[in-house]
Amino acid sequence: MSSAPTDQNYLDRRTFVVGVINGSLFNASARFMDATVVLSPLAERLVGSETLVGLLQMSSKIGWMWPTLFMPYILEGVGRRMPWYRGSAGVRMLAIWGAVLVLFSGITGHSPMTAFSLLALAMFLSSTFGGVSWIPFMDVVAKGVPANKRGLLWGLRQGIAGVLGVGFATLATYILSPDRGLPFPRAYAWLFLIAAVAQTMALGAFCMAREPAVESKPRRMTFGMHMSRYPRIMSRDDAFRSFAVSRIGVGVALMGLEFLAICAQKNFGLTDTQTNAWLLPIALSGAIYPFLWGYLSDRFGSRTLLRATGALVAVHAALPLIALTMARGYHVAPWLANLLLGGSVVVGYAAVSSNMIASSNFVLEIARPHQRDGYLGLYNSLTIPLAFASLLAGVISDHVSYTALYGACLLASTISIWLVYGRLPEPRPGLADEDRSERLGLLDQIRARMWPKPDRRA
């Protein structure tokens, strides 16, 4: 049986191309189910509760994360991972088409809570089997795309998705416009239908990826031994521990992103048409930023991009906090509120895309090949608390205030920035920091060039 290529610079062009097609279609179609502008307002109109909206967002995130607790154990020694990806893709397709049927049926009018529950179940199943397929997907990418090309892969996936997303966002705004006269929730049903078609094509594309044939090996450890790897990694790997905590901080800082449209409508009187218009700048920024993130990651390393992410999440949390603070003592014009909250949405999505590229590259670079499954499983499962952050955000906005919500987001972003800047190393050897003496020597050379010599006047 043939074995996987050992050349670290080996690039499987088919895997690269279908990976770009997969990410482009899947991420672009996400505009039709956007968590901030589409899904949260849809759920809030069904049940009228921010807490239940947070519960819906939480169930989707938990579904994505919890399978990685046991998937590394199941996949240990398995030579081919693509069958797992293909089976999971089939279930994800069925789940999203089930959500389409719920929205097109008359159940939303007769029993909104039942419709909400079925929609939450569909999103949970889709995200759960997305979590099942995630390690096989990342393993196939690691085998077929070298480290110095992965930033380009992630950048193209998101960048082309951003270009397509401009058209998708325009179409979504057109469908959701009150001028169309579509009864609730028929407009949302059409958005989910288009998303289902695009995501079916995206998942089917990566099913054609070429995975190198490797020999299957017998399982070397019990499930208990597998679970014990996680605390060992956390206790022994300082870099990964700091990375994990900073990633949780970024996730908590972004927990208010899904509630910005509801905040704008309830606190500043913005209409559905005004908040739906945010889809276009989100898509436009998505067409530009991923290429920049991919370049930064390939050229300067994933740590640099993680640092940029920390700054972005701080700005994202600060903008709505400024708007809400101003509203206490002054009348905030709708156009100014729209500008501040819409800017927060755009910056928040930029932070999401940069964090995705930086985190994916960092965890692949820091883990050795024989430890990759364990690191990937821990990387995803440690963020399960982030799913509860969405529920926490709903509770805070429902029972405290939106000011408290975005104040907590700003605090979490500050903690994440401190960890990324102070404790996170660069894993790529060619970009690693010099030791302290070399840094001081370089600083002395820079000072010598900057300041005039003693015999010259400044």
Stockholm file with secondary structure:
# STOCKHOLM 1.0

chainA/1-458         MSSAPTDQNYLDRRTFVVGVINGSLFNASARFMDATVVLSPLAERLVGSETLVGLLQMSSKIGWMWPTLFMPYILEGVGRRMPWYRGSAGVRMLAIWGAVLVLFSGITGHSPMTAFSLLALAMFLSSTFGGVSWIPFMDVVAKGVPANKRGLLWGLRQGIAGVLGVGFATLATYILSPDRGLPFPRAYAWLFLIAAVAQTMALGAFCMAREPAVESKPRRMTFGMHMSRYPRIMSRDDAFRSFAVSRIGVGVALMGLEFLAICAQKNFGLTDTQTNAWLLPIALSGAIYPFLWGYLSDRFGSRTLLRATGALVAVHAALPLIALTMARGYHVAPWLANLLLGGSVVVGYAAVSSNMIASSNFVLEIARPHQRDGYLGLYNSLTIPLAFASLLAGVISDHVSYTALYGACLLASTISIWLVYGRLPEPRPGLADEDRSERLGLLDQIRARMWPKPDRRA
#=GR chainA/1-458 SS CCCCCCCTTCCCHHHHHHHHHHHHHHHHHGGGGCIIIIIHHHHHHHHCCHHHHHHHHHHHHHHHHGGGGTHHHHHTTCSCCHHHHHHHHHHHHHHHHHHHHHHHSTHHHHCHHHHHHHHHHHHHHHHHHHHHHHHHHHHHHHHHSCHHHHHHHHHHHHHHHHHHHHHHHHHHHHHHSGGGCCCTTHHHHHHHHHHHHHHHHHHHHHTTCCCCCCCCCCCCSCHHHHHHHHHHHHHHCHHHHHHHHHHHHHHHHTTTGGGHHHHHHHHHCCCHHHHHTTHHHHHHHHHHHHHHHHHHHHHHCHHHHHHHHHHHHHHHHHHHHHHHHHHHHSCCCHHHHHHHHHHHHHHHHHHHHHHHHHHHHHHHHHSCGGGHHHHHHHHHHTTHHHHHHHHHHHHHHHHTCHHHHHHHHHHHHHHHHHHHHHHCCCCSGGGCCCCHHHHHHHHHHHHHHHSCCTTSCC
#=GC SS_cons         CCCCCCCTTCCCHHHHHHHHHHHHHHHHHGGGGCIIIIIHHHHHHHHCCHHHHHHHHHHHHHHHHGGGGTHHHHHTTCSCCHHHHHHHHHHHHHHHHHHHHHHHSTHHHHCHHHHHHHHHHHHHHHHHHHHHHHHHHHHHHHHHSCHHHHHHHHHHHHHHHHHHHHHHHHHHHHHHSGGGCCCTTHHHHHHHHHHHHHHHHHHHHHTTCCCCCCCCCCCCSCHHHHHHHHHHHHHHCHHHHHHHHHHHHHHHHTTTGGGHHHHHHHHHCCCHHHHHTTHHHHHHHHHHHHHHHHHHHHHHCHHHHHHHHHHHHHHHHHHHHHHHHHHHHSCCCHHHHHHHHHHHHHHHHHHHHHHHHHHHHHHHHHSCGGGHHHHHHHHHHTTHHHHHHHHHHHHHHHHTCHHHHHHHHHHHHHHHHHHHHHHCCCCSGGGCCCCHHHHHHHHHHHHHHHSCCTTSCC
//
